[in-house]
């Protein structure tokens, strides 16, 4: 496929295209609520919306009290925008309120990303594999004994949090407290950077988390820790990062490192419930776990929305988006575009997933992708090894993360029934 840059609208040669109708003004299929900026509970599993949008409104304009928001859903358009950071800027809020990598353009993004990049290369991540495996077995064991459990609360959250805690060398014995702080920080970030609804307590909780991380980094510096947290602490103490940058960057790595992976891990359970024959296949051929992980990232990736702001008028799919517009790129919608991946609405472990956007693309590609891949790979192999069958609990429907206009979407609770494999 040939790459072409976004086409800027030239108002000297033609009038600006009339703005398209709003989402709520369109004729959506019966039973499908119009797509909204803030999920009201109808977009927890948004793939039916995405399919309709790709076909009927690939550039969708939605109203919000703050500003119009433009959603882009087709593969070529999303990928092209991700490769054009000078036109689709990540610096949606200026000045940037928090040292979160997703809020910066170059050169600040480049500088901050380099602080932690070496910790996430595959070679560095590989040394955590045994620990991830041990923890995965530890968290799955009670579910196997009970024959059921919540794939999110009982498995995905503790595994992802224990892994990112080990990488940062941040103690996480109290998972409930760390999860609360992490969720509150994500809410605070969303309120500052995305005009999302807050919790009422997110600012106070976030600053408690920052204070805890500052104390932790003081300890890591004294101990000369070789962890990511220790590295950030040294960058702070030698003046290469401010105290504010160090605390907030450490918080970003923690939040981003577990939240996205939590949902991806839960989605692995879901796919096995939908295609139970894959348990037998991967048990017989463990190498098939690798294409399973890539197809999972394509088919049910965590990151649903990537926020951008246009720096100039830009034409996408025949629609002119004005300069200064808030845009949400939809990589999860793009990943099911059948013009790129034939029969894209179907999970197919044998398909060619090259180029999927499940871990982002371009300068903002997911820094923690190697870690997420490792955790999901270990989980997929473990489930195939241990389970005869896996089904969703028919009495407890999936509960989705709801009410956010942020980044991640997926199960908040996923109750499963397990039958142990006895060789």
C-alpha positions, 0 to 999 in steps of 0.5 A, spaced: 500 500 500 502 506 497 503 511 503 500 518 501 500 524 506 494 527 508 491 532 503 490 540 506 484 543 504 486 549 499 481 555 501 484 559 495 482 555 490 475 552 493 470 553 498 471 549 504 466 543 504 460 544 508 460 541 515 457 534 515 451 532 520 452 531 527 452 523 529 445 524 533 442 527 526 444 521 522 439 515 521 443 509 525 440 502 524 434 501 529 436 499 536 443 502 535 444 509 539 448 514 535 455 514 537 457 519 542 463 523 545 462 520 552 459 513 553 452 513 556 453 505 556 451 504 549 458 503 547 461 498 552 462 494 546 462 499 540 464 494 534 457 494 531 458 502 531 464 502 528 462 497 522 456 502 521 461 508 521 466 505 516 461 504 511 456 510 512 460 515 516 468 514 516 469 521 518 463 522 524 462 529 527 459 528 534 457 534 539 460 535 546 458 541 550 466 543 549 467 542 542 465 538 536 469 531 536 471 528 529 472 520 529 476 517 524 474 509 523 477 507 516 484 503 516 488 507 511 485 514 514 487 512 521 494 509 519 495 516 515 493 520 521 498 516 526 504 518 521 502 525 520 504 528 527 505 535 524 498 535 522 494 531 527 498 533 533 498 529 540 498 536 544 491 537 545 492 541 551 497 546 551 500 547 556 501 540 557 498 539 564 501 532 566 508 528 564 504 523 560 507 521 553 501 521 550 500 528 551 506 531 547 509 532 540 516 532 539 521 534 541 519 533 548 515 527 547 522 524 544 526 526 550 521 523 555 520 517 551 528 516 551 528 516 559 524 509 559 525 506 552 531 501 554 527 498 559 521 496 554 526 493 549 524 485 548 531 483 551 530 487 557 522 484 558 525 477 557 528 477 564 521 478 567 518 472 563 519 467 569 516 471 574 510 473 569 509 465 569 509 464 576 504 470 578 500 467 572 499 460 575 498 463 582 492 467 580 489 462 575 490 457 581 484 459 585 479 460 579 481 453 577 479 450 584 473 454 584 471 452 577 469 459 576 472 467 577 472 474 574 477 474 569 478 481 570 478 482 578 481 475 579 486 474 574 488 480 569 488 486 574 493 482 579 497 479 574 498 486 570 499 490 576 504 485 579 508 485 573 508 493 572 510 493 579 516 489 578 518 493 572 518 499 576 520 496 583 514 499 586 511 495 591 504 493 590 502 488 596 496 492 596 493 491 590 486 495 591 489 501 594 494 501 588 488 500 583 484 505 586 490 510 585 491 508 578 484 509 576 483 516 580 490 518 576 487 516 569 480 520 571 484 526 573 488 525 566 482 525 562 479 531 566 484 535 565 486 533 558 480 530 555 474 534 558 472 527 561 467 527 567 471 526 574 470 522 580 470 528 585 476 525 588 481 524 583 485 530 584 486 529 591 488 521 590 492 523 584 497 527 588 497 522 594 499 517 588 505 522 586 507 523 593 507 515 594 511 515 588 516 520 590 518 517 596 519 510 593 524 514 588 527 517 593 528 509 596 530 507 589 535 512 588 539 510 595 539 503 593 541 504 586 536 500 583 536 498 576 529 498 575 525 503 571 523 507 577 530 507 579 532 510 572 527 515 573 529 517 580 537 518 577 534 522 571 531 526 577 536 527 582 541 529 576 537 534 574 535 531 567 528 531 569 524 535 574 521 532 580 514 534 577 516 530 571 519 524 575 513 523 579 508 524 573 512 520 568 513 514 573 505 514 574 504 514 567 508 508 566 504 505 572 497 506 569 499 505 562 503 499 563 497 495 567 490 498 565 491 497 557 494 490 559 488 488 564 483 489 558 487 485 553 488 479 558 481 479 559 479 479 552 483 473 551 479 469 556 473 472 552 476 469 545 477 462 548 470 462 550 467 464 543 472 459 540 473 453 545 477 449 539 483 454 540 484 451 547 486 444 544 489 447 538 494 451 542 495 446 547 498 441 541 501 447 538 504 452 543 507 456 538 500 458 535 499 462 541 504 468 538 499 469 532 493 468 537 496 474 541 497 478 534 490 477 532 487 478 539 490 485 539 487 486 532 480 484 533 479 486 541 485 491 542 484 495 548 486 502 545 479 505 542 481 512 541 487 516 540 486 524 541 489 529 536 488 536 534 489 538 527 494 544 526 491 546 519 485 544 515 485 537 512 481 532 508 480 525 510 475 521 506 472 527 502 471 531 508 474 537 510 476 537 518 478 544 520 484 547 523 484 546 531 479 540 531 479 535 536 479 528 533 479 521 535 482 516 531 479 509 532 485 504 531 480 498 534 475 500 528 481 501 523 483 494 525 476 491 523 476 494 516 475 489 511 479 492 506 485 491 510 483 485 513 478 480 509 472 478 513 475 483 519 469 482 524 471 475 525 477 472 529 482 468 525 488 466 528 491 464 521 490 471 518 496 475 516 495 481 521 501 485 519 500 492 520 495 492 525 494 498 530 493 494 536 499 497 539 499 504 536 503 506 530 508 511 528 512 516 534 506 514 539 506 506 538 505 503 545 512 503 549 510 497 553 508 493 547 513 487 548 511 487 556 503 486 554 505 481 549 509 477 554 503 477 559 498 475 554 503 470 551 504 467 557 496 467 559 494 464 552 499 458 553 497 457 560 490 457 559 491 452 553 495 448 558 490 448 564 483 448 561 479 443 558 473 448 557 472 456 558 465 459 558 462 465 560 457 465 566 450 465 563 448 468 569 453 474 569 453 478 563 459 482 561 460 489 565 464 494 560 468 500 562 463 505 561 462 513 561 469 515 559 471 519 553 478 517 554 482 511 551 481 504 553 475 500 553 473 493 554 470 488 560 470 491 567 468 484 569 468 478 565 465 472 569 467 465 566 466 458 568 472 453 567 473 446 566 480 443 568 484 439 563 486 432 566 491 429 561 
